[in-house]
């Protein structure tokens, strides 16, 4: 597979739009395993979960922070969040890997990673990749958390920008608003990405224009996966704050979708429910799309533009 050629003509993908059991990693892992089994039983070759699915995208929580001070209650919220984050690799990735091995599908899962080894316990928003034999292939750490996310997550570096060769083409991921960073996208195109996985927490209408644009720009398939979550998925101890009491019952409306290399929806955004979105990808559509546009091929101008990516650990 040295040049990224695709060796099969199609594959079935499953985009799993489900909500976390917020700040309970054990229940999140059990839920992930159940959906891996369901998607595998339905013949999925690639299975995708949302951003921060284990143990949560903590929408609605401020962690008691305002400019110049942090509350003791907020520190305790962060303690709970950190205790429910996972190490990569670690016992939780072994559990997930065993479930993946049983169904034999490539799987991408959004997690909150606790780095106990090199950064003293910093949390990262991470996408982890499993091969069909259950092997942990690698991970991508979000390069730039957005807004208040920067309070709870550290920044990844260029050492975790992998694109993996598979029989279905090259698969990789950028998370949520990283996909608004033109040079980050260009780095993925430069690596030859063909199945572009986008775990996200954004369900606004404007998001879907970006998903179609990225597919069209990269001449790749885009699998955008968001959570559908409601207040009853939050643990009772998390709901006691005033900020959570004032949140609506539907916390995140979903909006996952699947787009082909000409920017057309194979599955339009799904709202208002937990669901698995399935599509069979005609992988020859990638080459058909390259007929008139190849962002790193015949439509590139390396004599004018050059991209330098620092992939050294920072």
C-alpha positions as CSV (number, residue, x, y, z in Angstrom):
1,X,0.0,0.0,0.0
2,X,3.0,2.3,-0.4
3,X,1.2,4.9,-2.6
4,X,-2.1,4.8,-0.8
5,X,-3.9,2.9,-3.5
6,X,-7.3,1.5,-2.5
7,X,-7.6,-2.3,-2.8
8,X,-11.4,-2.7,-2.5
9,X,-14.1,-0.9,-4.4
10,X,-16.4,-0.2,-1.4
11,X,-16.8,-0.2,2.3
12,X,-19.6,0.3,4.8
13,X,-19.2,3.0,7.5
14,X,-21.1,3.5,10.7
15,X,-21.3,7.0,12.3
16,X,-22.5,6.4,15.9
17,X,-24.5,9.4,17.1
18,X,-24.9,8.7,20.8
19,X,-24.5,10.7,24.1
20,X,-22.0,10.1,26.9
21,X,-23.0,9.0,30.3
22,X,-21.4,12.2,31.5
23,X,-18.3,11.8,33.7
24,X,-18.7,8.0,34.1
25,X,-16.0,6.3,32.0
26,X,-17.1,2.8,32.9
27,X,-20.7,3.4,31.6
28,X,-19.4,5.2,28.5
29,X,-17.1,2.3,27.7
30,X,-20.0,-0.2,28.1
31,X,-22.1,2.0,25.8
32,X,-19.3,2.2,23.3
33,X,-18.8,-1.6,23.3
34,X,-22.6,-2.2,22.8
35,X,-22.6,0.1,19.8
36,X,-19.4,-1.4,18.3
37,X,-21.2,-4.8,18.5
38,X,-24.3,-3.4,16.9
39,X,-22.4,-1.7,14.0
40,X,-20.2,-4.7,13.5
41,X,-23.3,-7.0,13.3
42,X,-24.6,-4.7,10.6
43,X,-21.4,-5.2,8.6
44,X,-19.6,-1.9,9.2
45,X,-15.9,-1.8,8.1
46,X,-15.3,1.6,9.8
47,X,-17.0,2.7,13.0
48,X,-16.8,6.3,14.3
49,X,-17.8,7.8,17.6
50,X,-18.2,11.5,18.6
51,X,-15.7,14.0,20.1
52,X,-14.9,13.4,23.8
53,X,-17.4,10.5,24.0
54,X,-15.4,8.9,26.9
55,X,-16.2,10.4,29.5
56,X,-17.9,13.5,28.1
57,X,-17.9,16.7,26.3
58,X,-18.9,18.7,29.4
59,X,-21.3,21.1,27.8
60,X,-22.9,23.5,30.2
61,X,-20.2,23.3,32.9
62,X,-18.0,26.2,33.8
63,X,-15.8,24.4,36.3
64,X,-16.3,27.4,38.6
65,X,-14.0,29.7,36.6
66,X,-14.1,33.4,36.0
67,X,-11.3,35.7,35.1
68,X,-9.0,35.9,38.2
69,X,-10.5,33.1,40.3
70,X,-11.6,29.5,40.5
71,X,-14.0,28.0,42.9
72,X,-13.4,25.0,45.1
73,X,-16.6,23.4,43.6
74,X,-15.1,23.9,40.2
75,X,-11.9,22.2,41.2
76,X,-13.9,19.2,42.4
77,X,-15.7,19.1,39.1
78,X,-12.4,19.0,37.3
79,X,-11.1,16.3,39.7
80,X,-14.2,14.2,38.8
81,X,-13.5,14.8,35.1
82,X,-9.8,14.0,35.4
83,X,-10.6,10.8,37.3
84,X,-12.9,9.7,34.5
85,X,-10.4,10.5,31.7
86,X,-8.4,7.5,30.3
87,X,-4.7,6.9,29.6
88,X,-3.7,6.0,26.0
89,X,-2.7,3.2,26.0
90,X,-4.3,1.9,29.1
91,X,-6.8,-0.6,30.5
92,X,-9.7,1.2,28.9
93,X,-8.1,1.0,25.4
94,X,-7.5,-2.7,26.0
95,X,-11.3,-3.1,26.7
96,X,-12.2,-1.2,23.6
97,X,-9.7,-3.1,21.5
98,X,-11.1,-6.5,22.6
99,X,-14.6,-5.3,21.4
100,X,-13.2,-4.0,18.1
101,X,-11.3,-7.3,17.5
102,X,-14.6,-9.3,17.8
103,X,-16.2,-7.3,15.0
104,X,-13.1,-6.8,12.8
105,X,-13.7,-3.1,12.0
106,X,-11.5,0.0,12.0
107,X,-12.8,2.2,14.8
108,X,-12.2,5.9,15.7
109,X,-13.3,7.0,19.2
110,X,-13.3,10.4,20.8
111,X,-11.9,10.3,24.4
112,X,-10.5,12.6,27.0
113,X,-6.9,11.5,27.6
114,X,-5.1,11.9,30.8
115,X,-1.3,12.1,30.2
116,X,0.2,10.8,33.4
117,X,3.6,10.1,31.8
118,X,5.0,13.2,30.2
119,X,2.9,16.3,31.2
120,X,2.0,15.7,34.8
121,X,-1.7,14.9,34.3
122,X,-2.8,17.3,31.7
123,X,-6.0,16.3,29.9
124,X,-6.3,16.2,26.1
125,X,-9.2,15.9,23.7
126,X,-8.1,12.9,21.6
127,X,-9.2,10.6,18.8
128,X,-7.9,7.1,19.1
129,X,-7.7,4.6,16.2
130,X,-8.1,0.8,16.4
131,X,-7.3,-1.7,13.6
132,X,-9.7,-4.6,12.9
133,X,-7.5,-6.9,15.0
134,X,-8.1,-4.7,18.0
135,X,-4.6,-3.1,17.9
136,X,-4.4,0.5,19.1
137,X,-3.0,2.1,15.9
138,X,-2.4,5.5,17.3
139,X,-4.0,8.8,18.3
140,X,-4.6,12.4,17.4
141,X,-4.6,15.1,20.1
142,X,-6.6,18.2,19.3
143,X,-4.2,21.0,18.4
144,X,-6.2,24.0,19.6
145,X,-9.0,23.7,22.1
146,X,-11.7,26.3,21.5
147,X,-12.8,29.0,23.9
148,X,-13.4,27.6,27.4
149,X,-12.2,24.2,26.3
150,X,-8.7,25.7,26.9
151,X,-9.4,25.8,30.6
152,X,-9.7,22.0,30.8
153,X,-7.6,20.6,27.9
154,X,-4.0,21.1,26.8
155,X,-2.9,21.6,23.2
156,X,-1.6,18.7,21.2
157,X,1.4,18.9,18.9
158,X,2.4,17.8,15.4
159,X,3.5,14.4,16.6
160,X,-0.1,13.1,16.6
161,X,-1.3,13.9,13.1
162,X,-1.4,10.3,11.8
163,X,-3.0,9.1,8.6
164,X,-3.3,5.3,8.5
165,X,-3.3,3.1,5.4
166,X,-6.1,0.7,5.3
167,X,-7.7,-1.5,2.5
168,X,-10.3,1.2,2.2
169,X,-7.9,4.1,1.7
170,X,-6.0,6.4,4.0
171,X,-7.9,7.3,7.2
172,X,-7.2,10.2,9.6
173,X,-8.9,12.8,11.8
174,X,-9.1,16.4,12.9
175,X,-11.4,17.2,15.8
176,X,-14.2,19.8,15.6
177,X,-13.0,23.4,15.0
178,X,-9.5,22.2,14.1
179,X,-11.2,21.8,10.8
180,X,-11.5,25.6,10.5
181,X,-7.7,25.8,10.4
182,X,-6.8,25.8,6.7
183,X,-3.2,24.7,7.3
184,X,-4.3,21.8,9.5
185,X,-6.6,20.6,6.7
186,X,-3.8,21.1,4.2
187,X,-1.5,18.9,6.3
188,X,-4.1,16.1,6.2
189,X,-4.5,16.5,2.4
190,X,-0.7,16.4,2.0
191,X,-0.8,13.1,3.8
192,X,-3.2,11.7,1.2
193,X,-6.3,11.4,3.5
194,X,-9.2,9.7,1.8
195,X,-11.6,8.8,4.7
196,X,-11.6,12.1,6.8
197,X,-13.1,11.5,10.2
198,X,-14.4,14.5,12.1
199,X,-15.6,13.9,15.7
200,X,-17.3,17.2,16.8
201,X,-19.5,18.9,19.3
202,X,-20.8,21.5,16.8
203,X,-24.4,21.0,15.5
204,X,-25.1,24.5,14.2
205,X,-26.4,24.8,10.6
206,X,-23.2,26.5,9.6
207,X,-21.2,23.3,10.4
208,X,-22.7,21.3,7.5
209,X,-21.4,23.8,4.9
210,X,-17.9,23.2,6.2
211,X,-18.3,19.4,6.0
212,X,-19.4,19.6,2.4
213,X,-16.6,22.1,1.6
214,X,-13.9,19.8,3.2
215,X,-15.1,16.8,1.3
216,X,-15.1,18.8,-2.0
217,X,-11.8,20.4,-1.2
218,X,-10.0,17.2,-0.2
219,X,-11.9,15.0,-2.7
220,X,-12.4,12.6,0.2
221,X,-15.2,11.1,2.2
222,X,-16.1,13.0,5.4
223,X,-17.6,11.2,8.4
224,X,-18.8,13.9,10.8
225,X,-19.9,12.5,14.2
226,X,-21.7,14.4,16.9
227,X,-23.4,13.4,20.1
228,X,-27.1,13.4,20.8
229,X,-27.4,14.0,24.5
230,X,-30.1,14.9,27.0
231,X,-30.0,15.9,30.7
232,X,-30.9,12.4,31.9
233,X,-27.5,11.2,30.5
234,X,-25.8,13.4,33.2
235,X,-24.9,11.9,36.5
236,X,-27.0,13.4,39.3
237,X,-24.0,14.8,41.1
238,X,-23.2,16.8,37.9
239,X,-26.7,18.3,37.6
240,X,-26.7,20.0,41.0
241,X,-25.1,23.3,39.8
242,X,-27.3,26.2,38.9
243,X,-25.7,26.3,35.4
244,X,-26.9,22.8,34.7
245,X,-30.3,23.3,36.3
246,X,-30.9,26.1,33.7
247,X,-29.8,23.9,30.7
248,X,-32.6,22.6,28.4
249,X,-33.4,18.9,28.5
250,X,-31.9,18.4,25.0
251,X,-28.2,19.3,25.6
252,X,-26.9,18.4,22.1
253,X,-29.2,17.9,19.1
254,X,-26.9,15.6,17.0
255,X,-26.3,16.5,13.4
256,X,-23.9,13.7,12.3
257,X,-23.6,13.3,8.6
258,X,-21.7,11.5,5.8
259,X,-20.5,13.4,2.7
260,X,-19.0,12.1,-0.6
261,X,-15.9,13.5,-2.4
262,X,-18.1,15.8,-4.5
263,X,-19.5,17.5,-1.4
264,X,-22.9,15.7,-1.6
265,X,-24.6,14.2,1.4
266,X,-24.7,10.4,1.4
267,X,-26.5,10.7,4.8
268,X,-28.0,14.1,5.6
269,X,-27.6,15.5,9.2
270,X,-29.7,13.5,11.6
271,X,-31.2,15.4,14.6
272,X,-33.2,14.7,17.7
273,X,-32.2,11.1,18.5
274,X,-29.5,8.6,19.2
275,X,-28.8,6.7,16.0
276,X,-26.2,4.9,13.8
277,X,-25.8,6.4,10.4
278,X,-24.8,3.9,7.8
279,X,-23.5,4.4,4.3
280,X,-21.7,2.2,1.7
281,X,-18.9,4.2,0.2
282,X,-18.1,3.8,-3.5
283,X,-14.3,4.3,-3.1
284,X,-13.9,4.9,-6.8
285,X,-15.6,8.2,-6.2
286,X,-12.3,9.5,-4.9
287,X,-10.6,9.0,-8.2
288,X,-13.6,10.3,-10.1
289,X,-13.4,13.5,-8.0
290,X,-9.7,13.9,-8.8
291,X,-10.5,14.1,-12.5
292,X,-10.9,17.9,-12.3
293,X,-9.4,18.7,-8.8
294,X,-6.6,17.2,-6.8
295,X,-5.6,19.6,-4.0
296,X,-2.1,18.0,-3.6
297,X,-1.8,16.8,-7.2
298,X,-2.5,18.6,-10.5
299,X,-4.3,21.5,-8.8
300,X,-1.3,22.1,-6.5
301,X,1.3,24.8,-7.0
302,X,4.4,23.8,-5.0
303,X,6.4,26.3,-6.9
304,X,4.4,29.0,-5.3
305,X,3.1,27.6,-2.0
306,X,4.8,25.3,0.5
307,X,3.6,23.8,3.8
308,X,6.0,22.9,6.6
309,X,4.6,20.7,9.4
310,X,6.6,20.2,12.5
311,X,5.8,16.6,13.6
312,X,8.3,16.5,16.4
313,X,7.0,15.9,20.0
314,X,6.9,19.2,21.8
